[in-house]
Amino acid sequence: MANVNKVILIGNLTRDPEIKYTPKGTAVAELGLAINRVYTPEGGEKREETTFIDVTLWGRQAEVVNEYAKKGRPIYIEGRLQLDTWEDKTSGQKRSKLKVVGENIQLLGSRDGGGRGGDEDAPPSRPRSSGGAPPASRPPAEPEDDDIPF
């Protein structure tokens, strides 16, 4: 049976991106994303719910988000789900957290975080191809042999 692990999200950053570097110099950015959903239950009164999601970006995309994206800015993210598990040091209980590892991003809105449409002055977050040429190959989204010290 085939397997698919693909997530597509559009939301607003809940905080400024936090960037760190692995010992080999690979950038890693952590961001929080808020996604709103408006719906009308059977009672007829509109309701809004917000889902908060943690996202990790690697390499150049981490650097671009760190430089151009700030709290409140809308962003489009394509990625995959990843389950992190660890043992809580204080209680000894096993803990887990589901997050998104971003593979492609697109900054939306303007540089000041408003949602007024595309920002022509900001560089694209990924190369744009012309004439149907395939996009340039990219390194893996996550280095395999880096030990992350944080």
N, C-alpha and C positions, 0 to 999 in steps of 0.2 A: 504494500500500500504506500502511496506517495505521502510525503510530509511537507507541510508548509508552515513557516513561522514568519509571518509578515505583518507589520503594523504600519498604518498610515494615520497620522495625527495632525490636527491643526489646533493650536491653542496659544495662550499667552504665557510668557515667562513669569514665574512667581518670584524670582530673585535674579540678581545678576549672576552670570555663569561663574563657576569657580574652576580655575584651571590649575593643573599640576603637571609635572613632567616626570616620566619614568627615569630611572638611572641612565637609560640609553638615549634620553632626550625626546621621547615621543610625548606629545601633548595629550592630556586627558581632561576633558571638561565635564563637569557635573552640572545639570540644570534641572529646575523644577518647572513643570508645565501644568497649567490649569485649563481644563476643557469644560465648557459650559454646554448644557443640554436643556432646552426649553421644551416642555411637553404639557399636554392638557389631559388630566385623568378624567374618569367618567363624570365627576362632579362638575366639570366645566371650568374650573378655576386654573389659570396658567400657573405652572410651577417651573422652577429652575433648579437644576442640580449641577454641582461642580465636581469633577473628578480631578484629583491631583496625581501626577505621574512623574517619577524620577527618570531622567534620561542621561545616558553617558555617551559622549562623542569622543572619537579618537583622531589623532593626526591633524591634518590641515583644517578639517571641519571644526575641530575643537578650537583652533586658533582664530578662525573666522568668527565663530560665535562669540568668543571672548572679546574680540575687538569691536564688533559691530552690534551685538545684541545686548540689551539691558532689560531690567525688570519691566514688565508690561508689554514688551514688544511681541507681536504675533509672529509665529514661526510654523513652518510646515516641516514635518519630520517623517521619514520613512525608515523603518528599522525592523528589529526583531526583539522578541521577548527573551529575557534571561532571568533565571531564578538564582538568586544568591542565597546561600545557606551558611550559617555560622552558629557557634555555641556562645551564648551570653556568658560573659566572664563573671558577672555578679551572681546570677541565679543558676548557671549551668544548664539552662534550658536551650534546646535547639530552636533557632530563629530562622526565618526566611523572609525574603522580600522579592517581589516581582518588579522588574524594571525594564526599560526599553534601551537597547543599544542602537543608537542612530547610525544609519549607513548613508543616507542622503538627507540634506537639509535645504530649505529655501527660506531666506529671511523675507518676511512680508511686511507691509505697512511702511512707515517712514522711519528714519533714524531715531526720532524722538519717541517712538513707541506707539504712535497713533495708527489707526487702521485705515488710512486714507488711500490705500492701493499700493501699487508697486513703487519701489524707490529706485529711480534710475541712476542715482549717484553711487549706490552701494554696489560693490563687486558681486557677481553671482557666486553662490556658494559651491557651484559645481560647473565644470566647463560646459559651454553650450556648443553643440555641434551644428555645423551648417552643411546643407546639401546631402543629408542622409549619411554622412560619414559616421562610423562608430565612435563612441566616446573613447578618450584616451584611457588606457588601463590604469587602475588605481591599486595601491598596495592594499593588503587585507585591512578590514575595518578594525581589527584588534591584533596587536602583535602577539605571537605565540610564545616567545621565549623571554619576555620582559617580566621581571618580578616587580610588582607594584608595592612600594614601601609605605603606603598609607591605607 
